[in-house]
């Protein structure tokens, strides 16, 4: 199978040349298939993933069912940071939300490389810190912010990782991701569409006014971007 990579993963790009070359030597290119489950809570991860295109949702389960998205990973990050902490079992349910490509490394091989690469360990330590901040932000956002600003934030996060102003998503899936009833998502999307920020029709969302969408989003979006830029750029 031949996979064309049109972009690189930012965490890999940040590594010094020698560490980057060593890491890429143990990577294999794979396709990220829409709705594919990459890890499950409590089960040892077989691989780590560094997306180059496409993106992955991190979902927390309640009563055994994954019901709320708490994070999103695109080419700015990686799936499998728990291995950098010495823990094998995955803490969250991870599924592909946007099809694309990624670099994949076997968990055992990755742990060995991590032990011999201080630069990789240092980079992932910083990334873990950013993820912790984003998880805390997601919890506060769910508790204190209204659906419309949260939806605007989610759409911006998706656009950042899809690298496109148009993407496919249903109201049902949005409700699942935001942890609200479908009727709430419908009402929030209607407000954003009425204000000329998005166009929504039969599962196709188009961002018409990104600047306006940023203004409509809750403060968590800007805070997450600032934290990432401060520590990993």
N, C-alpha and C positions, 0 to 999 in steps of 0.2 A: 504494500500500500504506500502510495506516495502522497505526502501531505505538504502543501505549500504554506510556509509560515510568512505572513505579511507583517508581523510585528513581533517584538521581543517582550519578555517579561521584565518588569522594572526591577524587581528584587535581584534578578540575575545580572541585569545591567549594572547595578550598583557595586557588584563585587569587583575587587581588583582583578586584573587580567588573568593572572595565574589561577586564582580560585575559580574564576568564571569558566575558564577552559576545562579545568578539572571537573567541575560540576556538569557542564554540557556533555562531557565525554561519557557520563553514566546516564544521561537522559535518553528517552525515546519519545518521538513525536506520536501523539495520539489524537483522535477526534473526540470532541465532547459532544455527545448526542443528547438532544433535548429530552428532559425528564429522566435522564439516566441517574441512578443513585450511586454516588461515589463513596459514601461512608455512612455507617449507621451507629447510633448511640450505643456505647458499651462494647462494640466489636472492634477487634484489632484491625488497624488500617493496613492494607496490603501495599498501598502506594501513596506517594505525595504527588501533588499536581501543581505546576506553575503555568497558569493559563497564559496564552499569547493572544488568543481571540476567544470570544465567548465569555460566559461568566457563570458562577456557581452560587446558589443560595444556601445559607446556613440556617437551618430550621430547628427550633427546639420542640421537643415532644411534650404533650400533656396526656396522662393516662395511656401512654403507649402510642399515641397518634401525633405525627408532626403537624403542628397547627399554627405556628407563628415564626415568621422570618426574623432573625436577629442580626443577620449580617449578609454581606454579599462580597464575592471575591472575583475580581477580573485580573487583568494583566498587571495590576499594581501589587498583587499579593500572591499567596499560595494556600493550598489546602493541605493540612497535615502539620500545623505548627505544634500540636501536642507532642509530636515525636521529638521536637527540639527541647521539650521539657522533660524528656525521659519517660513519657507515658505512651503506651501503645494503643489503648482503647480510645476511640473517637468520642469527643464530648458532645457532638451535635450531628444531626442528620444533614447530609450534604447532597444536593441534587443539581443537575445542570439546568439552568434557567434560560441560558442563551447558548445555542450551539456554536461550536468553534473548534479551536485547537489548543493543545497544551503540551508542555514537556512533562513526562511522567518518569518517576524513579521508584524502584522497589523500596519498601520501608527499611529492610535490613541494610541494603546498599547505601541508602540515604543516611542512616544512623552512623555507619562506618565513615562516610565522607564528612559528616558533621564533626566527628571526633578528631579528624585530622585537618579541619579547616576553621581556624579561629575567626577568619573574616566572615565565613558563612554563619557561624554561631552568633557573632556580634550583630550581623544584619538581621537575623531572625529574632534575636532578643528584642531589638527595636521594633520589629514588626509585631511581635507578641504584645508589646506594650501598647501599640496603636490599636490592635484588635481589642484589648481590654478596655481602652477608652471608648471605642465604638460600641461595644456591648453595653457598657454603662449608659452611654448616650441613648441607645435603642430602648433600654428599660425606662429611662426618664421620659423619652419621647412618647412611648405608649401610654404612660400614666398621665402626662400633663398636656399634651398637644392634641388639637382637634384633627379630625380625619382629613380635611382639605389640605392643611400644611404638611401632614404626614404623607399624603398621596403625592403632593408636589415634590417632596424630598425623595420619595421612592422612584418617581419617574426620572428625576435628575440623576440619581445613582445608576439607574438602568441605562440611561442615555450615555453616561460617562463610560460604561463598560461595553455597551453595544456599538459605540462609535458610529451611531446612526441616529437621525432624528425620527425614524419610524421603526416600530417594533410591534410584535404581535403579543397580546395578553388579553385574557378574558376577565370579566368582572368577577367571576367565581374564583379565579386564581389570585386576583388582586385581593379579594376578601381574605383568602387563605394566607397570603403573604403579610397582610396588615393586621390580621387577627380581629376583623370586624365582620358584621353581617353584610351580605351582598348589597342590600338596599342602601347601606351607608356608603359603600364605594360608588354606587350608581349616582347618588346625590352629589358626592364630592366631585366626581368626574364631570358631572353636568355643570357644576359651578366653574370649574377650570375651563371647560369648553365654552361656556357662555361668556367668559372674560377674554376669550380669544387666545388662550395660552396653549391649548391642545385641540386636536381633532380626534374624535373617537368614533369608530364605526365598525361594527361586527368584529370586535377583537383587535382591530388595527388602531394603534395610537400613534399620532404624529405630533411631535413637539413643534408648535408654530412660533412661540415666543419664549426662547430660553431665558432671556433676561427677566421677563415677567414671571416666569415659573420660579426662578431663583428668589425673586421678591416675595412670592406667595408661599415658598417653602418655610418650614420652621427653622430655627437657628441651628439645629443639629447638623444640617447639611454643611453649612459653612464651617462649623466647629470641627467636624470630621475631616474635612479637606485641609484645614489649617494644621491639625495635629499630624496628619500624614506628611504634609509639605515640610513641617518643622523638623521631623525626625528622620524622614526617608527620602529627602530630595537634596 
